[in-house]
Amino acid sequence: MIPDHGKVERRGAGRPRSIPPEFFDTILQLYKTGLGYRSITTHLRGVGVSTTFSAVRRLIKGQGAYAGPSD
C-alpha cells in the first residue's frame, strides 16, 4: 500500500524562470554603468539569483527574458 503524504504541489509546465522580474531594472542599471553580461550574472549569483549570462544578454538586448525560439 502506498502511504498518503498529503497534497502534492505541482509546478507549471516548462523550465522555471531564471531571472525574477523584480531584478529586471537592476540588470538594466548595472548594464548602463558599464558592466558586461558575465559580471552582471556574477553579481546576481552573489545575491542568490541563479541565472546564466545568456539569459541576462537576452533581457538586455530586448528579446525578453524568456524568449523561445522564433518560428
C-alpha positions in Angstrom: 0.0 0.0 0.0 1.3 3.5 -0.9 1.3 5.9 2.0 -0.6 9.2 1.6 1.7 12.1 2.3 -0.9 14.8 1.6 -1.4 17.0 -1.4 1.5 17.2 -3.8 2.2 20.7 -5.3 2.9 20.7 -9.0 4.9 23.3 -10.8 3.9 24.9 -14.0 5.0 23.3 -17.3 8.3 24.2 -18.8 11.6 25.4 -17.5 11.5 27.6 -14.4 12.3 31.3 -15.0 15.9 32.1 -14.1 15.6 35.8 -13.6 12.8 37.0 -11.2 11.0 40.1 -12.6 12.0 42.2 -9.7 15.6 42.1 -10.9 15.0 43.4 -14.4 15.5 47.1 -13.6 18.6 46.3 -11.6 20.1 44.4 -14.5 19.5 47.3 -16.9 21.0 49.8 -14.4 24.1 47.6 -14.0 24.5 47.3 -17.8 24.2 51.1 -18.1 27.1 51.5 -15.6 29.4 49.5 -17.9 29.2 46.0 -16.5 29.1 43.1 -19.0 26.8 40.2 -19.1 29.1 37.9 -17.2 29.8 40.5 -14.5 26.0 41.1 -14.1 25.5 37.3 -13.8 28.2 37.1 -11.1 26.5 40.0 -9.2 23.1 38.3 -9.4 24.6 35.0 -8.1 26.0 37.0 -5.2 22.5 38.0 -4.2 21.1 34.5 -4.6 19.7 34.5 -8.1 21.0 31.5 -10.2 21.0 32.5 -13.8 23.1 32.4 -17.0 24.8 35.2 -18.9 22.8 34.3 -22.0 19.5 35.0 -20.1 21.0 38.3 -19.0 22.0 39.1 -22.6 18.5 38.3 -23.9 17.0 40.6 -21.4 19.3 43.5 -22.2 19.0 43.0 -26.0 15.3 43.4 -25.6 14.4 39.9 -26.7 12.6 39.2 -23.4 14.0 37.3 -20.5 12.3 34.1 -21.6 12.0 34.3 -25.3 11.7 31.0 -27.0 12.9 30.0 -30.5 11.3 32.0 -33.2 9.1 30.3 -35.8 
